[in-house]
Amino acid sequence: MGLLYLVLLLASLGGVLLLDRRHRLFFWKDARSATVVTVIGVVFFLCWDFAGIAGGIFLRGDSAVATGIVLAPELPLEEPLFLGFLVICTMVVYTGAARIVSRRRREAAR
């Protein structure tokens, strides 16, 4: 049961990447730029997490569904993976929405 959250994160990330591949929204549109954006986003949010941990705001807590592996005090293994999922999901939604808006504007201009 300790791997459930990790497995669900990876499955969700896989689903978002399949959607991305199908519509060529983020990684399948420009892999180099997508990698840079993802790394910058994850590093930003990890810095945010470290600041919250240092301030005593973010605490890991115990969970039966998490692995229990910590990368740093109060930073579980799943956190960087969740942050990567968050950035990728956000960018897929953003680029998909931008494509829809652009398409509707073109159709309205006809």
C-alpha positions in Angstrom: 0.0 0.0 0.0 3.0 2.3 0.5 3.5 2.7 -3.2 0.0 3.7 -4.0 0.5 7.5 -4.2 3.7 7.1 -6.3 2.0 4.7 -8.7 -1.1 6.9 -9.1 1.2 10.0 -9.7 3.1 8.1 -12.4 -0.1 6.8 -14.0 -1.6 10.3 -14.0 1.6 11.8 -15.5 1.4 9.1 -18.1 -2.2 10.0 -19.0 -1.3 13.7 -19.3 1.7 12.8 -21.5 -0.5 10.6 -23.7 -3.0 13.5 -24.1 0.0 15.8 -24.9 1.3 13.4 -27.5 -2.1 13.0 -29.1 -2.6 16.8 -29.6 1.1 17.9 -29.7 0.6 20.5 -27.0 3.8 20.7 -24.9 6.6 18.1 -25.0 5.6 16.8 -28.4 5.4 20.3 -29.8 8.9 21.4 -28.6 10.7 19.0 -26.3 13.6 21.2 -25.6 11.5 24.2 -24.5 9.2 22.0 -22.6 12.1 20.4 -20.7 13.5 23.8 -19.8 10.0 25.1 -18.6 9.5 21.9 -16.6 12.9 22.0 -14.9 12.5 25.7 -14.0 9.0 25.1 -12.7 10.1 22.1 -10.5 13.1 23.9 -9.2 11.0 27.0 -8.4 8.4 24.9 -6.5 11.1 22.9 -4.7 12.7 26.2 -3.5 9.2 27.2 -2.3 8.9 23.9 -0.5 12.3 24.3 1.1 11.3 27.8 2.3 8.1 26.4 3.7 9.9 23.5 5.4 12.5 25.9 6.9 9.7 28.1 8.2 7.9 25.2 9.8 4.9 25.6 7.5 5.2 22.4 5.5 5.3 19.1 7.3 5.4 15.7 5.8 3.1 13.8 8.1 2.5 10.1 8.0 0.6 8.4 5.3 -0.2 4.8 4.6 -0.2 5.4 0.8 3.2 7.1 0.5 6.5 5.3 0.3 7.9 6.9 3.4 11.2 7.7 1.6 12.4 11.2 2.3 14.9 13.1 0.1 15.4 15.8 2.7 13.8 16.5 6.1 10.1 16.8 5.5 10.5 16.3 1.7 9.0 13.0 0.6 10.1 11.2 -2.6 6.7 11.9 -4.1 6.9 15.7 -3.8 9.3 16.4 -6.8 7.3 13.9 -8.9 4.1 15.7 -7.9 5.7 19.1 -8.8 6.7 17.7 -12.2 3.2 16.5 -12.8 1.8 19.9 -11.7 4.0 21.8 -14.1 3.4 19.4 -17.0 -0.4 19.3 -16.4 -0.6 23.0 -16.2 1.3 23.6 -19.4 -0.7 21.0 -21.3 -4.0 22.7 -20.1 -2.6 26.1 -20.9 -1.4 25.2 -24.4 -4.6 23.4 -25.1 -6.7 26.3 -24.0 -4.5 28.7 -26.0 -5.0 26.6 -29.1 -8.8 26.5 -28.6 -9.0 30.3 -28.1 -6.8 30.9 -31.2 -8.9 28.6 -33.3 -12.2 30.3 -32.2 -10.7 33.7 -33.0 -9.7 32.6 -36.5 -13.2 31.2 -37.0 -14.9 34.4 -35.8 -12.7 36.5 -38.1 -14.0 34.7 -41.2 
